[in-house]
Amino acid sequence: MLNVPVALRRSAVKRLVHAVWPPAQPRATSAIVDPPGLASDLRRLFPDGATTVFDVGAYKGEFAALIHGAFPAARVWCFEPFPASYQGIVTRFADQSWVQVENYALSGQNGTAELMIGADLSTNSMVSPVVNAGTFATDVPRIPVHVRTLSHCASELLGEEPSLSILKVDTEGNDLRVLEGGEDLLRAGRIDAVHVEVMFIEHFKGAPGFLEIGEYLQRFKYRLYSLYDLKRNPQGQLRYGNALFISPTRQAFAGIAR
């Protein structure tokens, strides 16, 4: 055996071990990565922060809570026509200055309409009863509700030349009519992002589906960013979900590919 000093032999062994099992690198602590999902995407699209948000069809206020978690400085208006759901949101956000709750529906014109009440209150609709086991329910309870247009509400609540950071619409088949009621805002690009429920198969009789809503928003150069909460039937077919569309101005600001 060669007469190699002990210190040199130990150094050679250490280098060999490190070559096979490199020393663990310190864990980075400076960067926090959001889990994938809507809140994460909105933070990415609004690095400057969202300021004004309309939650149309607020139901229990889940979207409002998500927005407050992502943008604590944002002001949120919730619109919910069903009295019990409206009162639930008022109670949930009692004494919260960042949220305001309105007890009326949005649609294509101002006035009144009938709200059809589903066995599942999340399916309350001004369009038709929800489909159940392939058929539409009959003789469902109905109540009259006040209705306003998006443009009317925006002007009344935000003043002249209103603008919205985010518009969320979940009105069980009435979503396109809500958007049509704010066409001047869309045409002027004064809504940065539209988060809207979309149907891939018919859940409300005659309700516009994903393609119709996408085509309508495309007229004003709004671009689909992503889909969320997709639901499928037992055969794997898409049923419904939520879509996020971005205005031309926000596309450029956030560097979205065209």
C-alpha positions in Angstrom: 0.0 0.0 0.0 1.2 3.5 -0.8 2.3 5.5 2.1 -0.4 8.2 1.8 -0.9 10.6 4.8 -4.1 10.0 6.8 -5.3 13.6 6.2 -5.0 13.2 2.4 -6.9 9.9 2.5 -9.7 11.4 4.5 -9.9 14.4 2.1 -10.2 12.1 -0.9 -13.0 10.0 0.8 -14.9 13.3 1.6 -14.7 14.4 -2.0 -16.0 11.1 -3.2 -18.9 11.1 -0.8 -19.9 14.6 -1.8 -19.8 13.6 -5.5 -22.2 10.8 -4.9 -24.4 12.6 -2.3 -24.1 16.4 -2.7 -24.6 18.3 0.5 -28.2 19.6 1.0 -28.8 23.1 -0.2 -30.4 25.6 2.3 -34.1 25.9 1.7 -35.1 29.2 0.1 -37.4 31.2 2.4 -37.7 34.5 0.6 -40.2 33.4 -2.2 -43.7 32.3 -1.4 -45.5 30.6 -4.2 -49.4 30.6 -4.2 -51.1 27.3 -4.8 -52.7 27.2 -8.2 -56.2 28.6 -8.5 -58.3 31.6 -9.1 -56.9 33.7 -6.2 -53.3 33.0 -7.4 -54.2 33.9 -11.0 -55.9 37.2 -9.9 -52.9 38.2 -7.9 -50.7 37.6 -10.9 -53.0 39.6 -13.2 -53.4 42.4 -10.7 -49.9 43.1 -9.3 -51.1 46.7 -8.8 -54.0 45.4 -6.7 -57.7 45.1 -7.5 -59.8 48.0 -6.1 -63.4 47.7 -7.1 -65.2 44.4 -7.4 -68.9 43.5 -8.2 -70.1 40.0 -7.0 -73.3 39.4 -8.9 -75.2 36.4 -7.6 -73.3 36.4 -4.4 -75.3 33.7 -2.7 -73.3 33.1 0.5 -70.5 35.6 -0.2 -67.7 33.0 -1.0 -66.3 35.0 -3.9 -66.3 38.2 -1.8 -64.3 36.4 0.9 -61.8 35.1 -1.7 -61.3 38.6 -3.0 -60.8 40.1 0.4 -58.2 37.4 1.2 -56.3 38.2 -2.1 -56.8 42.0 -2.1 -57.5 43.3 1.5 -57.8 46.9 0.2 -60.4 46.1 -2.4 -64.0 47.3 -2.1 -66.6 44.6 -2.9 -70.3 45.1 -3.7 -72.4 41.9 -3.3 -75.7 41.6 -5.3 -78.1 38.9 -4.0 -81.9 39.0 -4.7 -83.1 36.1 -2.6 -84.0 37.5 0.8 -82.6 34.7 3.0 -79.3 34.6 1.1 -79.0 38.4 1.2 -79.6 38.4 5.0 -77.0 35.6 5.3 -74.3 37.7 3.6 -75.2 40.7 5.7 -74.8 38.7 8.8 -71.6 37.1 7.6 -69.9 40.4 6.9 -71.5 42.4 9.7 -69.4 45.5 10.6 -67.0 44.9 7.7 -66.3 48.2 6.0 -64.8 46.7 2.8 -68.1 45.1 1.6 -71.6 46.4 0.7 -74.5 44.1 0.1 -77.5 45.0 -2.2 -80.8 43.1 -2.2 -81.6 43.0 -5.9 -80.8 41.1 -9.1 -78.9 42.3 -12.2 -80.1 41.6 -15.8 -80.6 43.2 -19.2 -83.0 45.9 -18.1 -84.3 47.7 -15.0 -87.6 46.6 -13.5 -88.9 43.5 -11.8 -88.7 39.8 -12.5 -89.7 36.4 -11.0 -87.0 34.5 -9.2 -87.6 30.7 -9.4 -86.6 29.0 -6.1 -84.8 25.7 -6.4 -84.7 22.9 -3.8 -81.0 23.7 -3.7 -81.0 27.5 -3.2 -77.8 27.9 -5.1 -79.8 27.1 -8.3 -82.3 30.0 -7.9 -82.8 31.4 -11.3 -84.7 34.0 -13.3 -84.4 31.8 -16.5 -85.9 28.5 -15.7 -85.9 25.8 -13.0 -82.7 23.8 -13.0 -82.6 20.5 -14.9 -82.8 17.5 -12.5 -82.4 13.9 -13.8 -82.8 15.1 -17.3 -86.0 17.1 -16.8 -86.9 20.6 -15.7 -88.9 20.9 -12.5 -92.4 22.3 -12.6 -94.5 24.3 -10.2 -91.5 25.7 -8.4 -92.0 28.5 -5.9 -91.5 32.0 -7.4 -91.0 35.4 -5.8 -90.8 38.9 -7.4 -87.4 40.6 -7.2 -86.1 44.0 -8.2 -83.8 44.1 -11.2 -81.2 46.6 -12.4 -78.7 46.7 -15.1 -74.9 46.5 -14.5 -74.4 49.9 -16.1 -77.1 51.5 -13.9 -75.5 50.0 -10.7 -72.0 51.0 -11.7 -73.0 54.6 -12.3 -75.2 54.8 -9.1 -72.6 53.2 -6.8 -69.3 54.4 -8.4 -70.2 57.7 -10.0 -69.6 59.0 -13.6 -67.4 56.9 -15.9 -67.2 54.0 -13.4 -64.7 51.2 -13.8 -64.4 47.8 -12.2 -61.3 45.7 -11.5 -63.3 42.5 -11.4 -66.8 41.5 -12.3 -68.0 38.1 -11.1 -71.3 36.8 -12.5 -73.0 33.6 -11.3 -76.7 34.0 -11.9 -77.8 30.4 -12.9 -78.4 30.9 -16.6 -78.9 34.7 -16.7 -75.2 35.5 -17.0 -75.3 36.8 -20.6 -78.1 39.1 -19.8 -76.1 40.6 -16.9 -73.2 41.2 -19.3 -75.5 42.8 -21.9 -76.7 45.1 -19.2 -73.2 46.5 -18.9 -72.3 46.6 -22.6 -71.1 50.2 -22.5 -68.6 49.3 -19.8 -67.4 46.3 -21.8 -67.2 48.3 -25.0 -65.1 50.9 -23.2 -62.9 48.3 -21.5 -63.8 49.7 -18.1 -64.0 46.2 -16.6 -60.6 44.7 -16.3 -61.6 41.0 -15.6 -64.8 39.1 -15.9 -65.3 35.9 -13.9 -68.4 34.2 -15.1 -70.2 30.9 -14.7 -70.4 29.0 -18.0 -72.5 26.0 -19.0 -71.3 23.3 -21.4 -74.6 21.5 -21.5 -78.1 22.8 -20.8 -78.9 23.2 -17.1 -81.4 26.0 -17.5 -83.8 26.0 -20.5 -82.7 28.3 -23.2 -79.7 29.7 -21.2 -76.7 30.7 -23.3 -73.7 28.4 -23.0 -69.9 28.8 -22.8 -69.6 29.5 -26.6 -72.2 32.2 -26.6 -70.7 34.0 -23.6 -67.2 33.7 -25.1 -68.4 35.1 -28.5 -70.1 38.0 -26.8 -67.1 39.0 -24.8 -64.8 38.5 -27.8 -66.7 41.3 -29.6 -65.0 43.7 -27.1 -61.7 41.9 -27.4 -61.9 40.2 -24.0 -59.7 37.1 -24.0 -60.2 33.9 -22.1 -57.5 33.5 -19.5 -58.5 30.2 -17.7 -61.2 27.9 -16.5 -62.0 26.9 -12.9 -64.1 24.5 -10.9 -65.0 22.4 -13.8 -67.7 19.8 -13.2 -68.3 16.6 -15.2 -71.1 14.1 -15.5 -70.5 10.4 -14.9 -69.7 9.9 -18.6 -66.8 12.5 -18.2 -68.6 15.2 -20.2 -68.1 18.8 -19.1 -71.2 20.2 -17.4 -70.3 23.7 -16.1 -67.6 25.7 -14.5 -66.3 29.3 -14.3 -64.3 31.2 -16.9 -62.0 34.2 -16.5 -61.8 36.7 -19.3 -59.4 39.7 -19.4 -59.9 43.1 -21.0 -57.5 44.3 -23.7 -56.0 46.9 -21.3 -55.4 44.3 -18.6 -53.9 41.9 -21.1 -51.3 44.4 -22.0 -50.6 45.4 -18.4 -50.2 41.8 -17.2 -48.2 40.7 -20.3 -50.8 38.2 -21.5 -50.0 36.5 -24.8 -52.2 37.7 -27.7 
